[in-house]
Amino acid sequence: MDKKKLGKRIKLARVEKDLSQEQLADLIKAKQKSISRYETGIALPSLETLEKISGVLKKPFAYFLDDKMFD
């Protein structure tokens, strides 16, 4: 999984839900800076964190991991 592609998907799903980075961070009990780092591709979330993000943003887990969905 490409970090930048994953970050774009996280951001797109977050914006679709009309959430700020800070709101998403609060909902998954993380720091806003972590969300920023995921969205910019600087860092990868753990699978556990990605599962939380998936639940909050109401996207299937595969949405974030499947390279073919956006190619």
Buried (B, 14 or more C-beta within 10 A) or exposed (E): EEBEBBBBBBBBBBEEBEBEBEBBBBBBEBEBEBBBBBBEBEBBBEEEBBBBBBEBBEBEEEBBBEEEEEE
